[in-house]
Amino acid sequence: MDPAAPFDPRATGVPVLRYLVAAADHLHFGRAAAAARVSQPSLSTLVAQWERRMGCTVFERTRGGVRLTPAGERVVAAARSALAAIAAVEQAAAEARPPFFGPLRLGVIPTVGPYALPAVTAALERSFPELEVPIREATTAELLAALDGGRLDVALLALLPGMEGRYAVDALYDEPFLAALPRHHRLAGQERIDPAELAGERLLLLDEGHCLREQALAVCSRRTDAHGGADYRATSLETLRQIVAGGAGVTLLPALAAGDGDRRLALLPLTGDPGRTVALVWRQGDPRDPAYRLLAPPIRKALPRGAIRLR
């Protein structure tokens, strides 16, 4: 090293401790510099300046690399302890901060959004006032693709088979399906309806891509080519509600979407209590996993009671 080289202040702080440890690990300045993501001249200069300032030779330079001196072994051991202590301080500071800052990109399926989101967003605003929640509404397949691609952080959706093995999941509530019939339908006076009783009815469904469509078909043991009504395609649950109220057929509605204020409809529970589980879902291994797990408790407290069963 050129003795006249200007002194670099990094030779007195944490960076040079990291460089000392990296050089001890690799016993080669070039490989140590690559591991520390710094240029080799910069690393060797900082180490040399530190040695000169402290009056202690840590490394004996050789043709093939470097080796630790006896004093250097003690210095590197102390540097490791110092870096571990600094990491503990940083971790303590991180744990003292609120769990969220900035945006949390939230996706939601259309059959959940209008009915659960008011409670969800209010709960998050109260519990995490510094959190921003940009929301995207899309089908389950689109939300999962956005999660996989890192374009979303968390999704609020109905669980499907296999999802829990692929993603991190925190179930929020179980939601039964209700049969929605025109008020004067022949089955409207029953306390409960067996899904088999809907076999001969015109079953109104959401468009392709909505998981509720497939769930409704499964509950009613129907295929899309079974009965003319099963091929009806609506863009929203509100559209289905209005068409059923007009007497054009029957449908299944999630309990939160059913409501109770439309006198034109009869809303009846189904035997066997078929339904769905709505959950928060995110990528396995996401570094914010511990923070995401803090979202569910305040959301559960804010969700409406009665129609659903909280998890």
C-alpha positions as CSV (number, residue, x, y, z in Angstrom):
1,M,0.0,0.0,0.0
2,D,1.2,3.5,-0.8
3,P,1.9,5.2,2.6
4,A,0.9,8.5,1.1
5,A,-2.5,7.3,0.2
6,P,-5.3,9.4,1.8
7,F,-6.8,7.9,4.9
8,D,-10.2,6.4,4.3
9,P,-12.7,6.8,7.2
10,R,-14.2,3.4,6.5
11,A,-11.0,2.0,7.9
12,T,-12.2,2.9,11.4
13,G,-15.8,1.5,11.4
14,V,-18.0,-1.5,10.7
15,P,-16.9,-1.9,7.0
16,V,-13.3,-2.7,7.9
17,L,-14.5,-5.2,10.5
18,R,-16.4,-7.0,7.8
19,Y,-13.5,-6.9,5.5
20,L,-11.2,-8.4,8.2
21,V,-13.6,-11.3,8.7
22,A,-14.1,-11.8,5.0
23,A,-10.3,-12.0,4.4
24,A,-9.9,-14.4,7.3
25,D,-12.7,-16.6,5.9
26,H,-11.2,-16.7,2.4
27,L,-7.5,-16.2,3.1
28,H,-7.4,-14.3,-0.1
29,F,-8.1,-10.6,-0.7
30,G,-9.5,-11.1,-4.1
31,R,-12.1,-13.7,-3.0
32,A,-12.8,-11.8,0.1
33,A,-13.5,-8.6,-1.9
34,A,-15.9,-10.6,-4.2
35,A,-17.8,-12.0,-1.2
36,A,-17.9,-8.5,0.4
37,R,-19.0,-6.9,-2.9
38,V,-16.2,-4.4,-3.0
39,S,-13.2,-4.0,-5.2
40,Q,-10.0,-5.9,-4.3
41,P,-7.9,-2.7,-4.1
42,S,-10.4,-1.0,-1.8
43,L,-10.5,-4.0,0.6
44,S,-6.8,-4.4,0.7
45,T,-6.2,-0.7,1.2
46,L,-8.7,-0.4,4.1
47,V,-7.3,-3.5,5.8
48,A,-3.7,-2.1,5.5
49,Q,-4.8,1.3,6.8
50,W,-6.5,-0.3,9.8
51,E,-3.3,-2.4,10.5
52,R,-1.1,0.7,10.3
53,R,-3.4,2.8,12.5
54,M,-3.6,0.0,15.1
55,G,0.0,-0.9,14.9
56,C,-1.0,-4.6,14.5
57,T,-0.3,-6.9,11.6
58,V,-3.4,-9.1,11.1
59,F,-2.4,-10.8,7.8
60,E,0.8,-12.1,6.5
61,R,0.8,-11.5,2.8
62,T,2.0,-14.5,0.6
63,R,2.2,-15.2,-3.1
64,G,-1.0,-17.3,-3.0
65,G,-3.0,-15.1,-0.6
66,V,-2.8,-14.3,3.1
67,R,-2.6,-16.1,6.4
68,L,-3.5,-14.9,9.9
69,T,-0.8,-13.9,12.3
70,P,-1.3,-15.0,16.0
71,A,-2.4,-11.4,16.8
72,G,-4.7,-11.5,13.8
73,E,-6.5,-14.5,15.0
74,R,-7.4,-12.6,18.2
75,V,-8.4,-9.5,16.2
76,V,-10.7,-11.4,13.8
77,A,-12.3,-13.3,16.7
78,A,-13.1,-9.9,18.3
79,A,-14.3,-8.5,15.0
80,R,-16.8,-11.4,14.7
81,S,-18.1,-10.7,18.2
82,A,-18.4,-7.0,17.4
83,L,-20.4,-7.7,14.2
84,A,-22.7,-10.1,16.0
85,A,-23.3,-7.4,18.7
86,I,-24.1,-4.8,16.0
87,A,-26.5,-7.3,14.3
88,A,-28.3,-7.8,17.7
89,V,-28.7,-4.0,18.1
90,E,-30.1,-3.7,14.6
91,Q,-32.5,-6.6,15.2
92,A,-33.7,-5.0,18.5
93,A,-34.4,-1.7,16.6
94,A,-36.3,-3.5,13.9
95,E,-38.5,-5.3,16.4
96,A,-39.3,-2.0,18.1
97,R,-40.6,-0.5,14.8
98,P,-44.3,-0.8,13.7
99,P,-44.5,-3.9,11.5
100,F,-45.5,-2.1,8.4
101,F,-44.3,1.0,6.5
102,G,-45.4,2.1,3.0
103,P,-47.5,0.0,0.7
104,L,-49.0,-3.5,1.3
105,R,-50.2,-4.6,-2.1
106,L,-53.5,-6.4,-1.5
107,G,-55.4,-8.5,-4.0
108,V,-59.0,-9.6,-3.5
109,I,-61.5,-11.7,-5.5
110,P,-64.7,-10.0,-6.6
111,T,-67.0,-12.3,-4.6
112,V,-65.2,-11.2,-1.4
113,G,-64.2,-7.6,-2.0
114,P,-67.4,-5.7,-1.8
115,Y,-68.6,-7.6,1.3
116,A,-65.4,-8.1,3.4
117,L,-63.1,-5.2,2.3
118,P,-64.9,-2.4,4.3
119,A,-64.2,-4.3,7.5
120,V,-60.7,-5.3,6.4
121,T,-59.5,-1.9,5.4
122,A,-60.9,-0.2,8.5
123,A,-59.2,-2.8,10.7
124,L,-55.9,-2.3,9.0
125,E,-56.1,1.5,9.2
126,R,-56.8,1.4,12.9
127,S,-54.1,-1.2,13.7
128,F,-51.4,0.0,11.3
129,P,-51.8,3.7,10.7
130,E,-48.6,4.0,8.6
131,L,-49.6,1.3,6.2
132,E,-50.7,2.0,2.7
133,V,-53.0,-0.5,1.1
134,P,-53.3,-0.3,-2.7
135,I,-56.0,-2.9,-3.7
136,R,-56.4,-5.0,-6.9
137,E,-59.5,-6.9,-7.6
138,A,-59.1,-10.0,-9.9
139,T,-59.9,-13.7,-10.2
140,T,-58.1,-16.2,-8.1
141,A,-55.9,-17.4,-10.9
142,E,-54.9,-13.8,-11.7
143,L,-54.1,-13.0,-8.1
144,L,-52.0,-16.1,-7.6
145,A,-50.0,-15.3,-10.7
146,A,-49.5,-11.8,-9.4
147,L,-48.3,-13.2,-6.1
148,D,-45.9,-15.6,-7.8
149,G,-44.6,-12.7,-9.9
150,G,-44.0,-10.4,-6.9
151,R,-46.6,-7.9,-8.1
152,L,-48.8,-8.5,-5.0
153,D,-47.9,-9.0,-1.4
154,V,-51.0,-10.6,0.0
155,A,-54.3,-11.9,-1.4
156,L,-57.7,-12.2,0.2
157,L,-59.4,-15.2,-1.5
158,A,-61.3,-18.4,-1.1
159,L,-59.1,-21.4,-0.5
160,L,-58.9,-24.1,-3.2
161,P,-57.5,-27.6,-2.9
162,G,-53.7,-27.7,-2.9
163,M,-53.3,-24.0,-2.1
164,E,-52.2,-24.5,1.5
165,G,-49.2,-26.6,0.3
166,R,-48.0,-24.0,-2.1
167,Y,-48.6,-20.7,-0.2
168,A,-48.5,-19.4,3.3
169,V,-52.1,-19.3,4.5
170,D,-53.9,-17.7,7.4
171,A,-57.6,-18.6,7.3
172,L,-60.0,-15.8,8.4
173,Y,-63.5,-17.3,8.3
174,D,-65.7,-20.1,7.0
175,E,-68.7,-18.8,4.9
176,P,-71.7,-21.0,4.1
177,F,-73.5,-20.8,0.7
178,L,-77.2,-19.9,0.6
179,A,-79.7,-20.8,-2.1
180,A,-81.1,-17.6,-3.5
181,L,-84.6,-18.1,-5.0
182,P,-87.4,-15.8,-6.3
183,R,-89.7,-15.0,-3.3
184,H,-92.6,-16.9,-4.9
185,H,-90.6,-20.0,-6.0
186,R,-92.1,-23.3,-5.2
187,L,-89.2,-24.1,-2.8
188,A,-89.1,-20.7,-1.1
189,G,-91.2,-21.8,1.9
190,Q,-88.8,-24.5,3.1
191,E,-86.4,-24.1,6.1
192,R,-83.6,-25.8,4.2
193,I,-82.9,-26.9,0.7
194,D,-81.2,-30.1,-0.4
195,P,-78.8,-29.1,-3.3
196,A,-80.3,-32.1,-5.2
197,E,-83.6,-30.2,-5.3
198,L,-82.0,-27.6,-7.5
199,A,-81.2,-30.2,-10.2
200,G,-84.1,-29.2,-12.4
201,E,-83.7,-25.4,-11.9
202,R,-82.1,-22.9,-14.1
203,L,-78.8,-22.4,-12.2
204,L,-77.4,-18.9,-12.8
205,L,-73.6,-18.7,-12.4
206,L,-70.7,-16.3,-12.6
207,D,-68.5,-16.2,-15.7
208,E,-65.6,-18.5,-16.3
209,G,-62.6,-17.9,-14.1
210,H,-64.5,-17.2,-10.9
211,C,-63.9,-20.0,-8.4
212,L,-67.4,-19.5,-7.0
213,R,-68.7,-20.8,-10.3
214,E,-67.0,-24.1,-10.0
215,Q,-67.9,-24.4,-6.3
216,A,-71.6,-23.8,-7.1
217,L,-71.5,-26.4,-9.8
218,A,-69.8,-28.9,-7.4
219,V,-72.4,-28.3,-4.7
220,C,-75.3,-28.8,-7.1
221,S,-73.5,-31.8,-8.8
222,R,-73.9,-30.1,-12.2
223,R,-71.7,-29.7,-15.2
224,T,-71.6,-26.7,-17.5
225,D,-73.3,-28.8,-20.2
226,A,-75.9,-30.4,-17.9
227,H,-78.8,-28.0,-17.9
228,G,-79.3,-24.9,-20.0
229,G,-79.2,-22.6,-16.9
230,A,-75.8,-23.8,-15.9
231,D,-74.2,-22.1,-18.8
232,Y,-75.5,-18.6,-17.9
233,R,-72.6,-16.3,-17.2
234,A,-72.9,-13.1,-15.1
235,T,-70.1,-10.7,-14.3
236,S,-70.9,-10.1,-10.6
237,L,-73.0,-11.4,-7.7
238,E,-75.1,-8.3,-7.8
239,T,-76.1,-9.1,-11.4
240,L,-77.0,-12.6,-10.3
241,R,-79.1,-11.3,-7.4
242,Q,-81.1,-9.0,-9.7
243,I,-81.7,-11.7,-12.3
244,V,-82.9,-14.1,-9.6
245,A,-85.1,-11.5,-8.0
246,G,-86.7,-11.0,-11.5
247,G,-87.6,-14.7,-11.5
248,A,-85.2,-15.9,-14.2
249,G,-83.6,-18.7,-12.2
250,V,-81.8,-19.6,-8.9
251,T,-78.2,-19.2,-7.7
252,L,-75.9,-19.8,-4.7
253,L,-74.6,-16.8,-2.8
254,P,-71.9,-16.6,-0.1
255,A,-73.5,-15.6,3.2
256,L,-71.8,-12.2,3.4
257,A,-73.0,-11.4,-0.2
258,A,-76.6,-12.6,0.5
259,G,-77.7,-9.7,2.6
260,D,-81.3,-9.7,3.9
261,G,-82.9,-6.5,2.6
262,D,-84.3,-7.7,-0.7
263,R,-87.9,-8.8,-0.3
264,R,-88.0,-10.2,-3.8
265,L,-85.6,-13.0,-2.7
266,A,-85.8,-16.1,-0.5
267,L,-82.4,-16.9,1.0
268,L,-82.3,-20.5,2.4
269,P,-79.5,-22.5,4.0
270,L,-78.4,-25.8,2.3
271,T,-78.4,-29.2,3.9
272,G,-74.8,-30.3,4.6
273,D,-73.8,-26.6,5.1
274,P,-71.6,-26.4,2.0
275,G,-69.4,-23.3,1.8
276,R,-65.9,-21.9,1.5
277,T,-63.0,-20.7,3.6
278,V,-61.7,-17.2,3.0
279,A,-58.1,-16.6,3.9
280,L,-55.1,-14.3,3.6
281,V,-52.5,-15.9,1.3
282,W,-48.9,-14.9,0.5
283,R,-45.7,-16.4,-0.9
284,Q,-43.9,-19.0,1.2
285,G,-40.6,-17.7,2.3
286,D,-41.5,-14.0,1.9
287,P,-39.2,-12.1,4.4
288,R,-42.2,-10.2,5.7
289,D,-44.0,-13.4,6.7
290,P,-44.0,-12.5,10.5
291,A,-45.6,-9.2,9.7
292,Y,-48.2,-10.6,7.4
293,R,-49.3,-12.9,10.3
294,L,-50.2,-9.8,12.3
295,L,-52.9,-8.8,9.8
296,A,-55.4,-11.5,10.6
297,P,-56.3,-10.8,14.3
298,P,-57.5,-7.2,13.8
299,I,-59.4,-8.3,10.6
300,R,-61.2,-11.1,12.5
301,K,-62.3,-8.6,15.2
302,A,-63.8,-6.3,12.6
303,L,-65.7,-8.9,10.5
304,P,-69.4,-9.1,10.9
305,R,-70.6,-11.8,13.2
306,G,-73.5,-14.2,12.6
307,A,-73.4,-15.0,8.9
308,I,-69.8,-16.4,9.0
309,R,-67.8,-18.5,11.4
310,L,-64.5,-16.9,12.4
311,R,-61.3,-19.1,12.4
